[in-house]
């Protein structure tokens, strides 16, 4: 599932492919990814406008133009790619923006769990009002106040987009493993030291993942071992635990992250 680092990579794809370029044509190959807008209005409102500087907030990408904004959410399998028009369409290419300079920005998504919205500024604010601060930009004191004020488990808190935006399943497990925190420990019982450590590890993990353009499956990361048949902690070698916490498949080390 695309998380903050993936969406930041998609923002860079959009910027390098289409920023400051005029939208020549919009082709919709599957209306199932459109929300609150049809093909005709999408084309009428976008064709002739130029993409400007794109923005990211959490898992949302805001494709700004000199007219309305296209909001993209990538769900479980969405992605954004840049292609020359001569490249054949992929079966999962749902919406294609052709821009001047002979380039195409393609929204590709197999499962179609989210998609695209078209919005003016007031509608952008309405669609984003339930999002917490971006995980890559939230100050330490605000992070500690928002997380420490929740009575639920720390993993459920980290993945709640209204608390902090951008963290998904892989990032939450990775960050908690680095912080040596069991994913079910209550967020309001972390205390100052553990809250500060959690924030620091979140920032470090995000910076590394953003540089990689994804949550990388490195051997030194929990992510690099979680799906192995005999999954072991890369720090201490203990067999990893797998279970469901906060309704999500969760991986942790019982030695490094005691309950």
Secondary structure, DSSP 8 states (H G I E B T S, - for coil): ---HHHHHHHHHHHHHHHTT-BEEEEEES-GGGEES--HHHHHHHHTT-BB---EEETTEEEE-BSS-EEEEE-TTT-EEEEE-TTS---TTEEEEEEETTTEEEEEE-SS-SSEEEEE-HHHHHHHHTT--EETTT--HHHHHHHHHT--SBHHHHHT-TTTEES--HHHHHHHHHHHT--TTSBGGGSHHHHHHHHHHHHHHHHHHHHHHTS----TTSGGGTTTSTT-B-TTT--BEEEEEETTEEEEEETTTS--
